[in-house]
Amino acid sequence: MSDAFARFRRSFWRFKAGTSPRSVWGQVFLLQAALVVLLVVCGVIALVLQSERDTSSEARRRSIAVAQTFAHSPGVLQALSTPDPSKVLQPLTEAARKSAGVDFIVVMNTKGIRYTHPMPSKIGHRFVGQIGPSLAGKVYTEEVHGPLGHEEQATVPIYDTHGKVTALVSAGLKVKNVTSEVNRQLPIILATGAGALVVSTGGTALVGRRLRRQTHSLAPDEMTRMYEHHDTVLHSVREGVLIVGDEGRLLLVNDEARRLLELPPDAEGRTVRELPGLDPATVELLACGRDASDEVHFAGGRLLAVNQRPTDRASGVCATVVTLRDCTELQAVTGRAEVTRERLELLYDAGLGIGSSLDVMQTADELARVAVPRFADFVTVDLADAVLHGEEPAPTATDMRRVAVSGIRDDHPLYEKGRLIDFLPSTPQARGYSAGRTELVTDLATAGGWREQDPQRARQILDYGIHSLISAPIQARGIVLGIANFWRSKREAFDEEELSLAEELVARAAVSIDNARRYTREHALAVTLQRSLLPRALPPQSALDVAYRYLPAQSGVSGDWFDVIPLPGTRVALAVGDVVGHGLHAAATMGRLRTAVHNFSTLDLPPDELLSHLDDLVGRIDQDEACAETAGEIVGATCVYAIYDPVTRRCVMARAGHLAPALVAPDGSVTFPDVPAGPPLGLGGMPFQAAEFELAEGSQLALYTDGLVEDRSRDLDVGMELLRRSLAGHPDRPPEESCQAVLEELLPERPRDDVALLIARTRALPAERVADWDVPRDPAAVSGMRAAVSEKLAEWGLSELGFGMELVLSELITNAIRYGSDPIHVRLIHDRTLICEVADGSSTSPHLRYAATTDEGGRGLFLVSQLAERWGTRYTPQGKVIWAELTVPDLDALLAE
């Protein structure tokens, strides 16, 4: 027990000794403690005075809020209109008074007679207070001595539905109740002040202890000896040492720093911005106080490696320590290494950034962008105009197209992008282009040859500040494709060492530009081939109003095709197909299939039979090309083929592995007809089936390839739905507009696959333009048919064709009666041509031949071929039809003559 007491006594006296008023930190502690006590006492007094002053204001605010709330409460107006308002309002006011914490709520009439009161005996008596202002519609507050004592009360009006004051409500508090609340709050205020005093005193004690720690409890002689040693070390170190305080003020400078920075004797105590002779970058570094590690700065012709670190924050001193080291000789070596590193990085970035696509313009633009601003301030690229079209460039620098311009600013006076330039022989561009050698102009102001190109623009370039130029020819595989021009304005002029870097940059771009040029040429050739294999114009016909779109793929040509083929009898065949794969092989195969479709259509085959023949052809192509040289190029194709007859409005269609067409009805609805899906062409072994349906006049039939609806980013069903929505609701829209609308709805800007789209609106041949007769199998019926046909031609205004048509009809009917079988039917169609059709039930076909002198027959078909524009035979399930077409004269031209 005695030991514990002794330890306590020693601790107490140590504390007393530590807080001796003679010590600096003890005096600071006492002063801060006194200030805290004074501030807390003043705060408590101010709070008490403020609370007393706010008592009356608080009573008024509460009275007004309660009175207004009750005045607008639902049910008050209804209670006032009852015979006994007090019976209804008294319970309501008492409940509201208790919940609101006020001493009374009084409802009165406009004469001041109370309906309610906390003391029921006061009901019916006159209200104590002023009611005039409230009758005028105002909220009135006052202090009165009422039945409950000294009160603060507020009176508000109650309005009826017409806005008239019908009653008053008064609510109030006794002043002593409010004061009692203040008295209850006073202990809290005092306790808070005491707590603040304790916390502030504790904080002051902590600050004092921290001050003692910062001095490390050193005695004055010990601190003096420490600073003597410190000063000796600073003056003996062969590195510059600075200590910079707040606002960039120089606190300490050693001799070496003074020598390196050439500082004046009075530098200490001044801000670094006031010191003369310092480089602006060095001043900014010292003033901002940021961390720095071996940053190189100029000072007095020297290169200084600067290190800067903040001082220990725990010490409480906000400053930075700076060390300086002279590295002028070392920088000369490292500078060359840094330049080499930057050039290698530029070349590496050029290898990654140039040639990202097979587009000449984009590759040239990549060259211009990668060199700015690391090598040049402005870069322009000029290519021979022929290169942009994939052709070989000219031997001289004429017809040069500026394809890329890049610079640190956009207001430069150089020729704009897209301009066609003919460089004069005296210019560096022309010399470099012709000789294939890089040209260097270190000072444009003294060089004269380049000015002759455009003297006015040359003055603008010099006035703008552009002072040097490197013109490097863009050449690949021994061919110069253009010129890359590197210009400088802000940096030092180009020198001989930088020529190799410019040549290396251009060499990396030249190969990519040449590859892009070759690709452009090959792509143009392939597209030209493909377009030559596609229809260049739609043939004239009256059955359909047709529009089409063909878009080549982004990656090259493909095997999509379409066709519109007029058939005998005013009928029209529509074909859309797609060959698997891309490139010239697919395009060439497409041309062979399209030619085959044309050839098969001349036989007037039904769609299913035509696809069967086409399937055999594709199978033979596969077998012929199944060799080592063409491995992986086996042909596969899809096709849809439809025949529309405007006389009957019947459409027969078959498809081989192709997507179903879309049918737009005259009411705007869109369906996909149920056409049997046969296998793709070339598989063989499976028959094709045709579907026949009737189309209303004005219907639209949309045939397309899979590139329209298929995409990697969406399912096929989604594409079909988009196609349906793009066609629906527009029954009267022309096919041309429908094609454009479909492409805008379904395709990106550059489709990945070829797209062929064919939209045809059906027309119907009027019934008065068709005449048909059944012919008995009797040679005597021929004369009657001649008369009937002559009469019909006269009705159509084609009497001048009567003689030729009678001869043709007589020969065809006679052959049908002699060599055919029943039934025999004759049909006459007036369209773009005059068509005569003779049908019979046999399948034997007549053939044109040269009759010998002694032959009795064989001259009829020869006569038909001479009189008719075209003639031929087509087979039907019931037999055959022999037809002939005669040219209809242009009535408008005849009338004009």
Backbone hydrogen bonds, N-H to C=O, Kabsch-Sander energy under -0.5 kcal/mol:
donor,donor_aa,acceptor,acceptor_aa,energy
5,F,1,M,-2.0
6,A,2,S,-2.0
7,R,3,D,-2.3
8,F,4,A,-2.2
9,R,5,F,-2.3
10,R,6,A,-2.3
11,S,7,R,-2.2
12,F,8,F,-2.3
13,W,9,R,-2.2
14,R,10,R,-2.0
15,F,11,S,-2.2
16,K,12,F,-2.5
17,A,13,W,-2.6
18,G,14,R,-2.5
19,T,15,F,-2.0
20,S,17,A,-1.2
23,S,20,S,-1.9
27,Q,23,S,-1.9
28,V,24,V,-2.2
29,F,25,W,-1.8
30,L,26,G,-2.2
31,L,27,Q,-2.3
32,Q,28,V,-2.3
33,A,29,F,-2.3
34,A,30,L,-2.3
35,L,31,L,-2.1
36,V,32,Q,-2.2
37,V,33,A,-2.2
38,L,34,A,-2.4
39,L,35,L,-2.4
40,V,36,V,-2.4
41,V,37,V,-2.4
42,C,38,L,-2.4
43,G,39,L,-2.1
44,V,40,V,-2.3
45,I,41,V,-2.4
46,A,42,C,-2.5
47,L,43,G,-2.2
48,V,44,V,-2.3
49,L,45,I,-2.5
50,Q,46,A,-2.5
51,S,47,L,-2.5
52,E,48,V,-2.3
53,R,49,L,-2.2
54,D,50,Q,-2.0
55,T,51,S,-0.6
55,T,52,E,-0.7
56,S,52,E,-0.6
57,S,53,R,-0.6
58,E,54,D,-2.8
59,A,55,T,-2.5
60,R,56,S,-2.4
61,R,57,S,-2.6
62,R,58,E,-2.5
63,S,59,A,-2.4
64,I,60,R,-2.9
65,A,61,R,-2.5
66,V,62,R,-2.5
67,A,63,S,-2.6
68,Q,64,I,-2.7
69,T,65,A,-2.1
70,F,66,V,-2.4
71,A,67,A,-2.3
72,H,68,Q,-1.6
73,S,70,F,-1.3
76,V,73,S,-1.3
79,A,75,G,-2.0
80,L,76,V,-2.1
81,S,77,L,-1.3
82,T,79,A,-1.1
87,K,84,D,-0.6
88,V,84,D,-0.8
88,V,85,P,-0.6
89,L,85,P,-3.0
90,Q,86,S,-2.4
92,L,88,V,-0.9
93,T,89,L,-3.0
94,E,90,Q,-2.1
95,A,91,P,-2.2
96,A,92,L,-2.5
97,R,93,T,-2.8
98,K,94,E,-2.1
99,S,95,A,-2.1
100,A,96,A,-2.3
101,G,97,R,-1.3
102,V,97,R,-1.3
103,D,172,G,-2.0
104,F,172,G,-1.4
106,V,170,S,-3.4
108,M,168,L,-2.5
109,N,113,I,-1.9
112,G,109,N,-1.9
114,R,125,H,-2.8
115,Y,107,V,-4.2
116,T,107,V,-1.2
122,K,119,M,-2.7
123,I,120,P,-1.5
124,G,114,R,-1.3
125,H,122,K,-1.8
127,F,112,G,-2.8
129,G,127,F,-0.9
135,L,131,I,-2.3
136,A,132,G,-1.5
137,G,134,S,-1.8
138,K,133,P,-2.3
140,Y,138,K,-0.6
140,Y,155,T,-2.5
142,E,153,Q,-2.3
144,V,151,E,-2.0
146,G,144,V,-0.7
146,G,149,G,-2.1
149,G,146,G,-1.2
151,E,144,V,-3.1
152,E,173,L,-3.1
153,Q,142,E,-2.6
153,Q,151,E,-0.5
154,A,171,A,-2.6
155,T,140,Y,-3.2
156,V,169,V,-2.8
158,I,167,A,-3.0
160,D,164,K,-2.8
163,G,160,D,-1.8
166,T,158,I,-3.1
166,T,164,K,-0.5
167,A,158,I,-1.3
168,L,108,M,-2.6
169,V,156,V,-2.5
170,S,106,V,-3.0
171,A,154,A,-2.1
172,G,104,F,-1.7
173,L,152,E,-2.2
175,V,150,H,-1.9
177,N,174,K,-0.9
178,V,174,K,-1.4
179,T,175,V,-2.4
180,S,176,K,-2.1
181,E,177,N,-1.4
182,V,178,V,-1.6
183,N,179,T,-2.4
184,R,180,S,-1.9
185,Q,181,E,-1.5
186,L,182,V,-1.3
189,I,185,Q,-2.1
190,L,186,L,-2.7
191,A,187,P,-2.8
192,T,188,I,-2.7
193,G,189,I,-2.5
194,A,190,L,-2.5
195,G,191,A,-2.6
196,A,192,T,-2.7
197,L,193,G,-2.4
198,V,194,A,-2.4
199,V,195,G,-2.8
200,S,196,A,-2.9
201,T,197,L,-2.6
202,G,198,V,-2.6
203,G,199,V,-2.6
204,T,200,S,-2.5
205,A,201,T,-2.4
206,L,202,G,-2.2
207,V,203,G,-2.3
208,G,204,T,-2.3
209,R,205,A,-2.4
210,R,206,L,-2.3
211,L,207,V,-2.1
212,R,208,G,-1.9
213,R,209,R,-2.1
214,Q,210,R,-2.3
215,T,211,L,-1.3
216,H,213,R,-0.9
217,S,212,R,-1.3
218,L,215,T,-1.9
223,M,219,A,-2.4
224,T,220,P,-2.2
225,R,221,D,-2.1
226,M,222,E,-2.1
227,Y,223,M,-2.1
228,E,224,T,-1.8
229,H,225,R,-2.2
230,H,226,M,-2.4
231,D,227,Y,-2.3
232,T,228,E,-2.0
233,V,229,H,-2.3
234,L,230,H,-2.1
235,H,231,D,-1.7
236,S,232,T,-1.1
236,S,233,V,-0.5
237,V,233,V,-1.0
240,G,324,L,-1.7
242,L,322,V,-2.8
243,I,252,L,-2.1
244,V,320,T,-2.6
245,G,249,R,-3.8
248,G,245,G,-1.2
249,R,246,D,-1.5
250,L,270,R,-2.8
251,L,243,I,-3.1
251,L,249,R,-0.6
252,L,243,I,-1.5
254,N,241,V,-1.9
258,R,254,N,-2.1
259,R,255,D,-2.1
260,L,256,E,-2.7
261,L,257,A,-2.4
262,E,258,R,-0.8
263,L,258,R,-1.7
267,A,264,P,-1.4
269,G,250,L,-3.6
270,R,267,A,-1.9
272,V,248,G,-2.5
274,E,271,T,-1.5
275,L,271,T,-0.5
275,L,272,V,-0.6
278,L,275,L,-0.6
279,D,298,F,-0.5
283,V,279,D,-2.6
284,E,280,P,-2.4
285,L,281,A,-2.0
286,L,282,T,-2.5
287,A,283,V,-2.2
288,C,284,E,-2.1
289,G,285,L,-1.5
292,A,308,Q,-2.0
295,E,306,V,-2.2
297,H,295,E,-0.5
297,H,304,L,-2.2
299,A,302,R,-2.1
302,R,299,A,-1.6
304,L,297,H,-3.2
304,L,302,R,-0.6
305,A,325,R,-3.2
306,V,295,E,-3.3
306,V,304,L,-0.7
307,N,323,T,-2.1
308,Q,292,A,-2.1
309,R,321,V,-2.2
311,T,319,A,-2.7
315,S,312,D,-1.4
316,G,313,R,-1.4
317,V,312,D,-0.6
318,C,316,G,-0.6
319,A,317,V,-1.0
320,T,244,V,-2.6
321,V,309,R,-3.4
322,V,242,L,-3.1
323,T,307,N,-2.4
324,L,240,G,-2.3
325,R,305,A,-1.2
327,C,303,L,-3.0
327,C,325,R,-0.5
331,Q,327,C,-2.4
332,A,328,T,-1.2
333,V,329,E,-1.0
334,T,330,L,-2.5
335,G,331,Q,-2.7
336,R,332,A,-1.0
337,A,333,V,-1.7
338,E,334,T,-2.4
339,V,335,G,-2.3
340,T,336,R,-2.2
341,R,337,A,-2.4
342,E,338,E,-2.6
343,R,339,V,-2.2
344,L,340,T,-2.3
345,E,341,R,-2.5
346,L,342,E,-2.3
347,L,343,R,-2.5
348,Y,344,L,-2.5
349,D,345,E,-2.7
350,A,346,L,-2.3
351,G,347,L,-2.3
352,L,348,Y,-1.5
353,G,349,D,-2.8
354,I,350,A,-2.2
359,D,357,S,-0.6
363,T,359,D,-2.4
364,A,360,V,-2.2
365,D,361,M,-2.2
366,E,362,Q,-2.2
367,L,363,T,-1.8
368,A,364,A,-1.9
369,R,365,D,-2.2
370,V,366,E,-2.1
371,A,367,L,-1.0
372,V,369,R,-0.7
375,F,371,A,-2.3
376,A,371,A,-2.3
377,D,487,W,-1.9
378,F,487,W,-2.0
379,V,406,S,-3.0
380,T,485,N,-2.3
381,V,404,A,-2.3
382,D,483,I,-3.1
383,L,401,R,-2.6
384,A,481,L,-2.6
385,D,399,D,-2.8
387,V,384,A,-1.4
388,L,384,A,-0.9
389,H,385,D,-0.5
389,H,386,A,-1.0
390,G,387,V,-1.8
391,E,386,A,-2.6
398,T,396,T,-1.8
400,M,421,I,-3.1
401,R,383,L,-3.6
401,R,399,D,-0.5
402,R,400,M,-0.5
402,R,419,R,-2.8
403,V,381,V,-2.2
403,V,401,R,-0.8
404,A,381,V,-1.3
406,S,379,V,-2.4
408,I,377,D,-1.7
418,G,402,R,-3.8
419,R,416,E,-1.4
421,I,400,M,-4.0
421,I,419,R,-0.5
423,F,397,A,-2.0
423,F,421,I,-0.6
427,T,424,L,-1.7
431,R,427,T,-2.2
432,G,428,P,-2.7
433,Y,429,Q,-2.4
434,S,430,A,-2.4
435,A,431,R,-2.4
436,G,432,G,-1.6
437,R,432,G,-0.8
439,E,471,S,-2.7
441,V,469,L,-3.1
442,T,440,L,-0.5
444,L,467,H,-3.0
446,T,443,D,-0.7
447,A,443,D,-1.2
451,R,448,G,-1.0
452,E,448,G,-0.7
452,E,449,G,-0.7
453,Q,450,W,-0.9
454,D,450,W,-0.5
454,D,451,R,-0.6
458,A,454,D,-2.5
459,R,455,P,-2.0
460,Q,456,Q,-1.7
461,I,457,R,-2.3
462,L,458,A,-2.2
463,D,459,R,-2.7
464,Y,460,Q,-1.7
465,G,461,I,-0.7
465,G,462,L,-0.9
466,I,461,I,-1.7
467,H,488,R,-2.6
468,S,488,R,-1.2
469,L,441,V,-2.6
470,I,486,F,-2.1
471,S,439,E,-2.6
472,A,470,I,-0.6
472,A,484,A,-2.9
474,I,482,G,-3.1
475,Q,473,P,-0.9
476,A,479,I,-2.3
479,I,476,A,-1.7
481,L,474,I,-4.0
481,L,479,I,-0.6
482,G,474,I,-1.1
483,I,382,D,-3.1
484,A,472,A,-2.8
485,N,380,T,-3.3
485,N,483,I,-0.5
486,F,470,I,-3.0
487,W,378,F,-3.1
487,W,485,N,-0.5
488,R,468,S,-1.7
498,E,495,D,-1.1
499,L,496,E,-1.2
500,S,496,E,-0.5
502,A,498,E,-2.0
503,E,499,L,-2.6
504,E,500,S,-2.3
505,L,501,L,-2.5
506,V,502,A,-2.4
507,A,503,E,-2.4
508,R,504,E,-2.0
509,A,505,L,-1.5
510,A,506,V,-2.5
511,V,507,A,-1.4
512,S,508,R,-0.8
513,I,509,A,-2.6
514,D,510,A,-2.6
515,N,511,V,-2.5
516,A,512,S,-2.5
517,R,513,I,-2.4
518,R,514,D,-2.7
519,Y,515,N,-2.7
520,T,516,A,-2.6
521,R,517,R,-2.4
522,E,518,R,-2.9
523,H,519,Y,-3.2
524,A,520,T,-2.6
525,L,521,R,-2.6
526,A,522,E,-2.7
527,V,523,H,-2.9
528,T,524,A,-2.7
529,L,525,L,-2.7
530,Q,526,A,-2.8
531,R,527,V,-3.1
532,S,528,T,-2.2
533,L,529,L,-1.3
534,L,530,Q,-0.8
545,D,761,R,-2.6
546,V,544,L,-0.7
547,A,759,I,-2.3
549,R,757,L,-2.2
551,L,755,V,-2.5
553,A,556,G,-0.9
554,Q,751,P,-2.4
555,S,752,R,-0.5
556,G,553,A,-0.7
559,G,579,V,-0.7
559,G,581,G,-0.6
561,W,577,G,-2.4
563,D,575,A,-2.5
565,I,573,A,-2.9
567,L,571,R,-3.6
571,R,568,P,-0.7
572,V,644,Y,-2.2
573,A,565,I,-3.4
574,L,642,A,-2.9
575,A,563,D,-2.3
576,V,640,V,-2.0
577,G,561,W,-2.5
578,D,638,T,-2.2
579,V,559,G,-0.7
580,V,636,G,-3.6
583,G,557,V,-2.6
587,A,583,G,-2.1
588,A,584,L,-3.0
589,T,585,H,-2.2
590,M,586,A,-2.3
591,G,587,A,-2.1
592,R,588,A,-1.8
593,L,589,T,-2.4
594,R,590,M,-2.8
595,T,591,G,-2.2
596,A,592,R,-2.2
597,V,593,L,-2.5
598,H,594,R,-2.1
599,N,595,T,-2.5
600,F,596,A,-3.0
601,S,597,V,-2.2
602,T,598,H,-1.3
603,L,599,N,-0.6
603,L,600,F,-0.8
604,D,601,S,-1.6
605,L,600,F,-0.9
610,L,606,P,-2.6
611,L,607,P,-2.2
612,S,608,D,-1.5
613,H,609,E,-2.2
614,L,610,L,-2.4
615,D,611,L,-2.4
616,D,612,S,-2.0
617,L,613,H,-2.0
618,V,614,L,-2.4
619,G,615,D,-2.2
620,R,616,D,-2.1
621,I,617,L,-2.3
622,D,618,V,-2.4
623,Q,619,G,-2.0
624,D,620,R,-2.6
625,E,621,I,-2.0
626,A,622,D,-0.6
626,A,623,Q,-0.7
627,C,625,E,-2.1
630,T,627,C,-0.7
631,A,628,A,-1.0
633,E,630,T,-2.2
637,A,681,L,-1.0
638,T,578,D,-2.4
639,C,656,A,-1.4
640,V,576,V,-2.3
641,Y,654,A,-2.8
642,A,574,L,-2.7
643,I,652,V,-2.8
644,Y,572,V,-2.9
645,D,650,R,-2.4
649,R,645,D,-2.0
650,R,645,D,-0.8
651,C,693,F,-3.0
652,V,643,I,-2.5
653,M,691,A,-2.7
654,A,641,Y,-2.2
655,R,676,P,-0.7
656,A,639,C,-3.6
657,G,655,R,-0.6
657,G,678,G,-2.0
662,A,702,A,-2.4
663,L,671,T,-3.4
664,V,662,A,-0.5
664,V,700,Q,-3.3
665,A,663,L,-0.7
665,A,669,S,-2.7
668,G,665,A,-2.3
671,T,663,L,-2.4
675,V,673,P,-1.9
678,G,655,R,-1.9
678,G,676,P,-1.0
681,L,637,A,-2.2
683,L,680,P,-1.4
691,A,653,M,-3.0
693,F,651,C,-2.3
695,L,649,R,-2.9
698,G,762,T,-1.6
699,S,696,A,-1.9
700,Q,664,V,-2.4
701,L,760,A,-3.0
702,A,662,A,-3.2
702,A,700,Q,-0.5
703,L,701,L,-0.6
703,L,758,L,-3.1
705,T,756,A,-1.5
708,L,705,T,-1.7
709,V,706,D,-0.5
710,E,706,D,-2.7
711,D,714,R,-0.7
714,R,711,D,-1.3
719,G,715,D,-1.8
720,M,716,L,-2.5
721,E,717,D,-2.1
722,L,718,V,-2.3
723,L,719,G,-2.2
724,R,720,M,-2.4
725,R,721,E,-2.5
726,S,722,L,-2.1
727,L,723,L,-1.4
728,A,724,R,-2.1
729,G,668,G,-2.0
730,H,727,L,-1.0
733,R,730,H,-1.0
738,S,734,P,-2.2
739,C,735,P,-2.5
740,Q,736,E,-1.6
741,A,737,E,-2.6
742,V,738,S,-2.5
743,L,739,C,-2.1
744,E,740,Q,-2.2
745,E,741,A,-1.7
746,L,742,V,-2.2
747,L,743,L,-2.2
755,V,551,L,-2.2
757,L,549,R,-2.6
758,L,703,L,-3.1
759,I,547,A,-2.6
760,A,701,L,-2.4
761,R,545,D,-2.7
762,T,699,S,-2.9
762,T,760,A,-0.5
763,R,543,A,-2.2
765,L,646,P,-1.9
769,R,766,P,-1.8
770,V,767,A,-1.6
771,A,828,L,-2.8
773,W,826,V,-3.1
775,V,824,I,-2.6
778,D,776,P,-2.4
781,A,778,D,-2.4
782,V,779,P,-1.3
784,G,780,A,-0.7
785,M,781,A,-1.8
786,R,782,V,-2.1
787,A,783,S,-1.9
788,A,784,G,-2.2
789,V,785,M,-2.7
790,S,786,R,-2.3
791,E,787,A,-2.2
792,K,788,A,-2.1
793,L,789,V,-2.6
794,A,790,S,-2.2
795,E,791,E,-1.8
796,W,792,K,-1.9
797,G,793,L,-0.5
797,G,794,A,-0.8
798,L,793,L,-3.3
801,L,798,L,-1.8
802,G,799,S,-1.9
805,M,801,L,-2.5
806,E,802,G,-2.6
807,L,803,F,-2.0
808,V,804,G,-2.3
809,L,805,M,-3.1
810,S,806,E,-2.6
811,E,807,L,-2.0
812,L,808,V,-2.3
813,I,809,L,-2.9
814,T,810,S,-2.2
815,N,811,E,-2.2
816,A,812,L,-2.0
817,I,813,I,-2.7
818,R,814,T,-2.7
819,Y,815,N,-3.1
820,G,815,N,-0.7
820,G,816,A,-1.4
824,I,775,V,-0.6
825,H,839,A,-2.8
826,V,773,W,-3.2
827,R,837,E,-2.7
828,L,771,A,-4.1
829,I,835,I,-2.6
830,H,769,R,-2.8
831,D,829,I,-0.8
831,D,833,T,-2.6
834,L,886,L,-3.0
835,I,829,I,-2.9
835,I,833,T,-0.7
836,C,884,A,-2.8
837,E,827,R,-2.8
838,V,882,I,-2.7
839,A,825,H,-3.3
840,D,880,K,-1.7
841,G,821,S,-2.5
851,A,849,R,-0.6
855,D,852,A,-0.9
863,L,859,R,-1.9
864,V,860,G,-2.3
865,S,861,L,-2.6
866,Q,862,F,-1.4
867,L,863,L,-2.0
868,A,864,V,-2.7
869,E,885,E,-3.4
870,R,885,E,-1.0
872,G,883,W,-2.1
874,R,881,V,-2.4
876,T,879,G,-2.6
879,G,876,T,-1.1
880,K,840,D,-1.8
881,V,874,R,-2.7
882,I,838,V,-2.6
883,W,872,G,-2.5
883,W,881,V,-0.5
884,A,836,C,-2.0
885,E,870,R,-3.0
886,L,834,L,-2.8
888,V,832,R,-0.7
891,L,889,P,-1.0
894,L,890,D,-2.1
895,L,891,L,-2.6
896,A,892,D,-1.9
897,E,893,A,-1.8
